Amino acid sequence: MRISHSTTNGEAYVHEIPQFGLGVFLMSEEGECKSACLAALEAGYTHIDTARAYSNEHEVGEALKESGTSREDVFLTTKLRRMHAIGYDEVLEHCQKSLEYLDTDYIDLYLVHAPPEDEAHREPVWRGMEYCLEQGWVKAIGVSNFGAHHLDMMRSYARYLPAVNQIEMNPWLQRPALRAATEAIGAKVMAYSPLARGHKLDDPALQVIAERLGCTPAQVAIKFCHEMGCITIPKSSKPERISENLASLDVDISSEMQAISALECGYISGWDPTSEP
Ligand SMILES: NC(=O)c1ccc[n+]([C@@H]2O[C@H](COP(=O)([O-])OP(=O)(O)OC[C@H]3O[C@@H](n4cnc5c(N)ncnc54)[C@H](OP(=O)(O)O)[C@@H]3O)[C@@H](O)[C@H]2O)c1
């Protein structure tokens, strides 16, 4: 999938992003993230989504080196921590730290983890992100947990609009309006918590759909996000689930799209900064 930054003069900074990847949130035991990344790279994953807030960027970097995979064959997404999103200089400083932890020369996609809490910080933070892009420290910049009003505000101060908005999206929280607002500024939707953090996998309606399709409930939820055009990043620390989740891409769910869409219930599995001022 292609991501790009639209500017008033046309498009610049075009980059290819794999539409599927491994999320590494809540891998708090030492070595857990590294093992999961190694299992994922072995299984054929080409995209890893981490964040400064997850305190495991160094394990992602170690896994990449240990796996022997070439840097250009893996897409690395990481995020500017919310507590660091307080000014232009802080963005530059923390981007450099992420590069150091990941032990890499460039980050493929760098995201503002959530709208900076102080509204006055939003413009200087984005200016810092744009600087990182222009320096080549990162190949693409984007946001996460931005609501439609946050995205609209960006039109007044961004020179490069975001390439991606990473938001919670899954069969139980489909967000058609926010997905449309994201696409309207030229960004792609990246679906986090595609399994609603595992909270809904025993949903009887989902289990019936999975039985009809001959796949697992997790595969239905993941393939749904993918089918809706989202970049999809399920998390698992278990090698067998890491493979199961990747195999969801081969499941044909077209006959069940209506039934899956009917699972919508506005369920938020974690936090939701998109509704903040
Ligand atoms: N930008 C943001 O604010 C934000 C917020 C949340 C998440 N994210 C990103 O999105 C990624 C994914 O979201 P998430 O970690 O919140 O949750 P998720 O991917 O929706 O669900 C992960 C949970 O589901 C379980 N699981 C995974 N595969 C399974 C399978 N095949 N069968 C049964 N259970 C399965 C995992 O357990 P096991 O590990 O034990 O398999 C874990 O408990 C994160 O890792 C992170 O990279 C971003």
The ligand as a Gaussian input file, in Angstrom:
#p B3LYP/6-31G(d) Opt

LIG

0 1
 N       -1.803000       4.042000      18.975000
 C       -2.343000       3.576000      20.064000
 O       -2.783000       4.307000      20.959000
 C       -2.446000       2.085000      20.241000
 C       -3.260000       1.549000      21.253000
 C       -3.348000       0.166000      21.365000
 C       -2.643000      -0.644000      20.491000
 N       -1.820000      -0.110000      19.546000
 C       -1.033000      -0.963000      18.615000
 O       -1.882000      -1.948000      18.057000
 C       -1.381000      -3.252000      18.387000
 C       -2.514000      -4.252000      18.538000
 O       -3.445000      -3.836000      19.515000
 P       -3.544000      -4.463000      20.990000
 O       -2.240000      -4.992000      21.381000
 O       -4.151000      -3.400000      21.839000
 O       -4.618000      -5.589000      20.895000
 P       -5.106000      -6.700000      19.849000
 O       -4.103000      -6.942000      18.802000
 O       -6.472000      -6.308000      19.473000
 O       -5.232000      -7.974000      20.803000
 C       -4.132000      -8.524000      21.474000
 C       -4.667000      -9.557000      22.466000
 O       -5.285000     -10.624000      21.754000
 C       -4.613000     -11.862000      22.027000
 N       -4.506000     -12.596000      20.757000
 C       -3.715000     -12.308000      19.701000
 N       -3.906000     -13.163000      18.688000
 C       -4.833000     -14.042000      19.111000
 C       -5.444000     -15.177000      18.516000
 N       -5.127000     -15.577000      17.284000
 N       -6.370000     -15.861000      19.253000
 C       -6.700000     -15.456000      20.504000
 N       -6.158000     -14.385000      21.108000
 C       -5.233000     -13.683000      20.414000
 C       -3.249000     -11.465000      22.578000
 O       -2.773000     -12.422000      23.501000
 P       -1.357000     -13.205000      23.316000
 O       -0.283000     -12.158000      23.154000
 O       -1.242000     -13.975000      24.562000
 O       -1.505000     -14.043000      22.090000
 C       -3.577000     -10.163000      23.303000
 O       -4.112000     -10.428000      24.579000
 C       -0.597000      -2.997000      19.670000
 O        0.264000      -4.058000      19.988000
 C        0.090000      -1.711000      19.320000
 O        1.181000      -1.934000      18.461000
 C       -1.748000       1.247000      19.382000

